Amino acid sequence: MSRTDFQQTGRGRRPGRRERDGSAETAWRQCTEKRRKSGTQVHLRINQHLGRISFEGFPFFNTSPVIRLNITLFVIFNLMTGDELKSVRLAFSWTQNDAAERLGVTQAYLSMVERGTRIVSADLASRAVRVFDVPPTALPLAEYRQHSRNPGWFKKQLGSLGYPGFAYLRATTKSNPAELLMEALDTQDLDSRVVEALPWLPLAFPQMDWVWLALNAKVYDRQNRLGFVVDLATQCAQRLDRSDVATQLVQPLKTLERSRLAAEDTLCKESMTQVERTWLRTHRSKTAEHWNLLSDLTVEQLDHAIA
């Protein structure tokens, strides 16, 4: 039996589209601070043998968390709330009519969402991220499903989230960083430039939903890949003197450490030849060896990518 104890918070950014008395960044931080104070520490106790997951201290806002059974355990998905949507709207000094027009919904519908009688749908949340420029970590996380993505999709998603290496690319719809990272790690063969970009995600979004990400990584046996990426991101944060980010990645890394697999794996390069595998076993970094991965990716190689 293992215990996962993460603190989930959002990550605010200044919208900067319109002059206003209070910034949306402040409003978003107030929302996430309210979550933290009201007990947004999710205590998960997983019993793999019984196939059950019990939780305590999970705050119930305007909507209850969606609980879906996924093979041997429950996965909890925490959605953006109407209260948070209202707080950011007020930070823009927008009326419900103003916001509804920009969001493409009626004022009556938006009113019901803000009161909590209607949930914040995935589509509405996506629009809110664009309109209010709230952090992409606020995008709802659905039940994870494996997809077959082409390299261009990952590059566009990374570019839309701000990754310097693909800054010239944009996706039609942004993905939640946690979902994007999970999809990438669950890909058998990934473009080398995309693999190199993966540690940037925890570095740029250290407050992503680690509960959702860690649970899905365990279901699909991707915890070693995730642990390696988070480990590299932590080392990058230390090299950049970003102690705040490094501190936020400590708990996710500890949790992944407890579930580290003994089986050998690659970092999204299943087509690697036996010759390459043999060479990497003696030439990989200590970090890759610790996570039982055949990879030559090191923190030194990431300097140009995360600058």
N, C-alpha and C positions, 0 to 999 in steps of 0.2 A: 504494500500500500504506500502510495506517495502523496505528497501534499504540495500543491502549487499555490503560491501566494503572490499574486501580482497586483500592482496598483495601476488601474486604467485611467488615463487622463487624456485630454485632447491636446492639440498643439495649435496655438493661435498664430495667425499671420495678419498683418495690416492690409485691409482691403484697398484703401487708398483711392477709391473711385470717386468719392464725394466727400466734401467737407462736412463735418458733423461735430457735435459737442463731445461725444464719447466714441472711442474707436470700437470697431467690431472685434478687434483683437482683445481689448479689455473685457468686452461682453463675453467672448468665448472663454477666456481664462476664468472669468467669474463662474460660468456654467460648469466648467470642469473642476473648479475648486469646490463648488457646491456638491458635485458628485463625490469628490474625495471625502469631504467632511461628513456627508450623509452615509458614508460607509461603502464607497465603491471599491473597496478591497474585496475581491472575489476569492473566497476560500473554497477551493475545489479539492475534494477527497475522492480519488479515483480507485475503484476496486476492479481491476481487470478480470478477476475470476468471476465475480458476480455480474459484471457487465453493467454496473450502476455508477452513477456519479451523484454525490450529494453536495449541496452548497448551502452556505450560511452567510448572513450579512450582505446579501445581494440587494441593492436598493431598488424599489419599485417606483418608477417615476409615473408619467402619464400613461405609459404603455408597459405591459409586462414583457419580459424577455421571451423570445421565441425559442422553444426547446424542441429540438429534433433528435430522434434516435439515430445514431450512426454506428451500425454494426454492434459494437460491444460497449458503447458509452454514449452519454448525452453530450451534445455540444451546445453551448449557450451563445446566442447572438444578441448583442446589445445594440439597439438602433438609436439614431438621433431622435430626440424628443421634441414635442411641440413647444415645450417651455424654452428649450435652447434656441429653437427657431425664432420664437418671439423675442427673446433677449437680444439676438443679433439684429433682428429687424428694428427694434427700438434704438439700438446703437447707431443705426443709419438715419434715425429720425424719420422713418417711413411709416405711413399709415398702412393699415391692412390692405386698402385698395391699391396703394403704390406697390407694395410687395407682391400682392396677388397678380397684378398685371405683369410684373417682371418674371414671376414664377410660372405664368401661364395657367393659373387656376382662378376660380372665382373667389370673391371676398368671403362669401359664406363658407366655402370649403376650408379656406385658410383659417377662418375663425374656429371651426370645429377642430382642426389640427392643433391649433395653439391651446385650445381648452382640453385637449386630450381625448375627445370623443371620436377622433379619427387618427389612425397611426400615420407617422411620417413614412410614406412609401419610398421604395428604393429610387423611383423615378424623381419624386419630389426632392429627396435628399441630394440627388445628383445635380438637380437644377439649383438648389440652394448653395451648393459648393461653388458653382459657377457665378451665381448672382451676387452672393455675399462674400465670395472669396474666402470661405471658411476652410480649415485644413482638410485635405483629402482623407485623413484618418477618420473623419466624421461620416464618410460614406458607409452605408449599411453593409454588413458582411453576411452573405447568404451561406447556405450549406455548401461546402466546397465540393466541386465536381471536377474531375480530370478533363482537360480540354487539349485539343491538338492545335497549338498556336504556331504561326510562322514567325521567323526571326524579326520581321518587320513590325509585328504587333508589339513585341516586348520593347523594341527600340522606341516606338512611338509613345508607349505608356511611360517609359522612363523619361523621355524628353518632356512630356506633359507635366511630369512631377518635378522637373527642374534639374535633371541630371545633366551636367555640363557636356558630357561626351555626345549626347544626342539632343542638344538644345535646339537644333534646327528642325527637329521633328515634333509633330503634335498629333495626338489621338483625338478622335471625335468625342469620346467619352473617357474621362479619367477613371482609373481603378484605385481602390483602397490600397495603400502600400503593402499592407499585410497580405492581401489577396494576390497582388502582383508577385510578391516574394515567394509565396507558397506555390503559385503556378510555375514560376521559373525553376524552383528547386525540385518540382515534381516532373520536370521535363527530362527525358532520357539523354538527348543530345541538344545542347544549347550553344548558340553562337558565342565564340570566345569573348567578343566585346561585351556581350550581355552578361556573361559570367563575371567578367571583371567589374561590372557595374553593381553587382548584387550587394556588396558590403556598404555601398553608398546609401541604400535604403534604410537600414537601421541607424546609420549615421545621421541622415537627414530627418528621419521620423522615429526617434527613440521612444516615443510614447504611443507607438502603434499598438494594436490589440494583441498583446503577447499570449493571452489565454487562448484566443481563437487559433492563433498561429501555431503555438506549441502543441495543442491538442490534435490539430489536423496533421502536423508533421509526424506525430507519434502514430496516428492511424495509418499513414502511408509509409512509415519507416524512413522518414526524411529528417529525423532529428539530428543526425550527424552532419548532414549538409547544412542545416540551419545553424547548428552550434558553431561550425567552422566559419560561416559568414558573419555571425554575431561576434565571434572572437576576433576576426579581422577588423570589423567595424570598431570594436573597443580599442584595438591597437592603433587604428587610424585616429580615433578621438584623442588618445594619449599623445600621439605625435603632433597633433594640431593644438595641443593644450586646451582641449575642450573637455575639461573635467566634469562638467555638468552632464554631458552626453555619456561619457564613460561610466559615470555613477548610475545613470538610468539603465544602462545595459547590464549591470552587475547581476540583478535578480533573474532576468531571462536566461543569462548565461549559466547561472548556478542551477536553474531548473533543468535546462537542457543537459547539463553535465550529469545530472542524476539519471538521465534516461539514455545516456550514450550507448550505442550499439557496438558489439564486438566484431560484427561482420564488416568486411572491407567494402568500400564503395568508391565511386568517383564523384567529382563535382560536375554533374550533368554532362558526362562524356562517356556514355556506355559503349560507344563504338571504338573505344581505345583498344589498340592492338596489344597482344601479350608482350611484345617487345617493350612497348611504352610502359605497360604496367610494371614490368620487371625493373625497368630503369627508375621509375618514380618511387618504388619501394625503398630505394637507397639514396635518392636525391631530393625527396620532398622535404618541406620544412617541418620543424618540430610541432608546429600547430596542426598541420595536415596529418602528421603521424598520430598526434593525440586523438584526433577525431576519426581516425581510421579511413582517411580519404586519400585517394591517389590523385594528387593535384600539385602543380608547381606554382600555384598562385601564392604570393607573399604580400605582406603589407607594403614593402618597398616598391612593388610594381604598381601600387594604387595611388602613389603620390600625384601623378599627373591627372588621374581620373577624378580625384576628390578635391583638387585645389580650387 
